[in-house]
């Protein structure tokens, strides 16, 4: 820093000089230590009051208590000092608090239990700036009557501490001995206790300012200046307060930002009363509330830890500590309510049930959040008002706590929902969204039947909706967004989304039970319907010729392998010309429904499993393959859908049905074979 910059802030330099002069005066006049015996503690209290508030401003009797310090009598010279000077109620509370802290922090230094008390001062004033003030600003500051620095008293307590030193047993028979040393504790005007001088310098709660302090925490001569018989120079250090550190500034900045975000979230809650919020805005509000709450909880925890470290009361009924506990409790319950609401909504949206214990726990947390945040708004608001009225200032932590309380309170009041309300609203939204997406009357009719059936099976609306949502979930699982290769060689990952099981002899796919093969055939026979291929229906428009050619080639290969395999009866010879044209209508239909070569191979493998039980394989190959294909298509009705080449949803469901039957064929082969034999017998009987 250049010389020009050092003298830029002239007012700061003048103030520093005045502060140093005041410290020199105190160095010359204050004792290092004053001993107060048990019967002299009233004088100790008076000394504390004088150090903080100074002498009475009016020597006359002014018991209006408008001033912190006043005279009790009009003749102070004729009375004891304790009976002469009085203090206001607020001032007396501060004095008593510091006195109690001195007593609890003191350790007996002799048999009389005396307190070794001293006092030093910290001269504080504004920080130095490198910007040269304007002339009128310098004049205004120079014209002020009050001093530009504020003397802040620091009370020192000299304590005796004991420790044991072990001596070598070989030298002496005595193993331990007591040695006496002394330590100095520092107590500020807020009753914070600092274990040593470094602790005070680094952790005091002063605002951003310059501090002029006694070096090492007590008044002593500066060794840089040779003392004389009549004069010696006090040893001082000039430092910036801890509030000037970057990490403290960062925390305060985060406090301010969190407070603004908290009040902004309150604004969103109020706005939600008049108009629905966009999903992005709502999600952003939740994220902001979570971040603010987490920061508030952390800051209040840090404040309590700091209070405990410096022997301030952390009792839950202490006025200052209570605000931290209340904010932490409100934040914990608020976050618990937010998290519980999200969990319950997720569970309800999946069609699962929430047990009674979980509902009771959530309702307790939700009610607790509303009550605690309401109490917090009232109590924290009163504390801020009271502090501003007395000190004309507002603590950022207090503002942050108020914002947190308001955030959770308005969030609860605007739209309070207990467990049952959340479940019902979530279920209704899922069902209504699905219902609005249904495009055909037939599917809507099917869905209405499911809803009606669920109502018949359940007496509780929540259970009824859960059953409907399970149906919706199973349908969406089958319609999950998976890639399907059109006519390519790549096998899609559809099978990873299929869960199938054998339930009472029937195949259950993603919660939907497929048609019983015997019942399927019986229904066809009763209706007089016989499986066949209509050339017109099986040749839909807009077929992919390339896919048809590929499927035809694959089918030829499958037929060739079948005729030369061990599964083929040895009496049968490979036909000169494979009967591919007989299967052409089926292949064209499959291509229109996005059945690629992988699904064709699965259908053929299923057919082979059934043909192994037939003696007339060559006669029934076409009928068996057709039967398998028709059975797969018929199961679409279980999902309330019909074949539609333009429907991606129905095509994907059909693909999953084929995969499930292929994977479960070993367990289904018997039922399918019996059904097919029954159908063949019916055809033979009809032909006769």
MOJOTA-V441686 format. One record per helix or strand. SS is the DSSP state (alpha for helix, beta for strand). FROM is the first residue (numbers start at 0). TO is the last residue. If there is no record, write none. Layout:
SS|FROM|TO  SS|FROM|TO
This chain:
alpha|2|5  alpha|9|28  beta|33|35  alpha|37|52  beta|60|60  beta|68|70  alpha|75|77  alpha|80|83  beta|84|86  alpha|88|104  beta|114|124  alpha|134|141  beta|149|165  beta|175|186  beta|192|193  alpha|196|202  beta|209|213  alpha|214|216  beta|220|220  beta|233|233  beta|235|239  alpha|241|243  alpha|245|270  alpha|278|308  alpha|318|348  alpha|355|390  alpha|395|413  alpha|418|436  alpha|440|456  alpha|460|477  alpha|493|496  beta|499|502  beta|505|508  beta|511|512  alpha|516|526  alpha|544|563  alpha|579|591  alpha|596|610  alpha|616|638  alpha|647|662  alpha|664|686
